[in-house]
Amino acid sequence: MSSVGKPVVERLPSNSTSFQKKTRSKLISIPGTRPSVQNGQLLVSTGVTSLDFLLGGGLAVGTVLLVEEDRYDSYSCMILKYFLAEGVVCQHQLFVAAAQDNPDDILQELPSPILDDVAIHKPTEQSRLPSEPQDSLDAMKIAWRYQNLPKVQSTLASSTRFGHYYDVSKTMEPEIRQAAKCHRFYLPEHLSQSSTTHSPMLPSYSSLLKSLQEVIHKEGFEITVPASMSRNILRVGVHSLGSALWGDDLSCYDNPRHRHALTTFLYGLRALLRSSLSVAVVTLPSHLVQDRALMGSITRLCDNAIALESFKGSERETNPLYKDYHGLLHVQQVPHLNCLASQLPDHKDLAFKLKRKQFSIEA
């Protein structure tokens, strides 16, 4: 029969369909990170497991954690060292900035990791008895693949874990610390290089932002870098920001002359972190800031904010109610990332204690 005048209908392939399966975007896989179960944000550990739990599982990449210092800057500086030590163990790169202490001194005081998941052994020569069979000696030796491994390799093999424990009574061994790539910003060495252009930021803050931006661009931490390249995390630690040593009079007067210098810096810092695989912990002597409204603005400019209140030198130090603790921890700000409302901690009455091998936060 003739098919003239009849429309020709082409048969579609049997495997073609208008339905398309929705697939999730592939998450970046970086050692020492994991996605948040709440919003899918990439998280890193602060080095303090109880603080990770308090922050919703960890510190989100691209955010700032503000730590309001205790009066003697002992426990706040310890949290900063935990954060940096976790970066060393996870093989992340570090950026350490300070105005008083040299960053090298801060790095030399990092706590030693407790690596119970990796056997670290030093092979020793043992004298063999004539009557002792060779098989019994071999059975007592460590497995051959661990026997001749250098200690640094054995230590860094645990970087796939999320969160580690540290022994505060010991400092990290030099060979472990030196295996991590660290960028240093010591303010006295950069004062002569500060620009004289008129800016709402202080020269010290401008120089710090410029140095951090150069590291992010040079080391390839920008998000725009092709995903085919090997990616890593940059951990930024800034010690005692806003103090007089940074050239800021925020903690000196009720009405400081550089009132907006720190807030302008925080805007720039957040912009850098949001566009890169970086995360920052900043300590600030909030107890010296006279203007509490300005301190509130500084807190709101940070994604996370906690305040440490030490019992040292106060009447609570001898109070039997607090005999098992060293201070109180106040949650000032929680992040609002990829959600309309943030998850608040279950308890607001929190206390911390520093043991020999653990900094813990309890309700």
Protein Blocks (a to p, Z undefined) as FASTA:
>chain_A
ZZehiacdddddfkbcfbdcdddddddddehiacdfklopacddehiaklmmmnoopace
hiacdddddfkommmmmmmmmmmmmmmmnopacddddfkbgfklmmmmpccdddfkbccd
ddddddddfklcfklmmmmpccfklmmgcfklmmmmmmmpgciaddfkbccdfklmmmpc
cddddfklmmmmpcfbdcfbdfklmmmmmmmmmmmmmnopafklcfkbccdddddddehe
hiaknopaklmbfbdfklmlmmmmmmmmmmmmmmpccdddddddfklpmblmlmmmmmmm
pmbdcddddfehpaklmpmklmmbgbdcddfbdcdehiabdcddfbfbdcddddfkbccd
dZZ
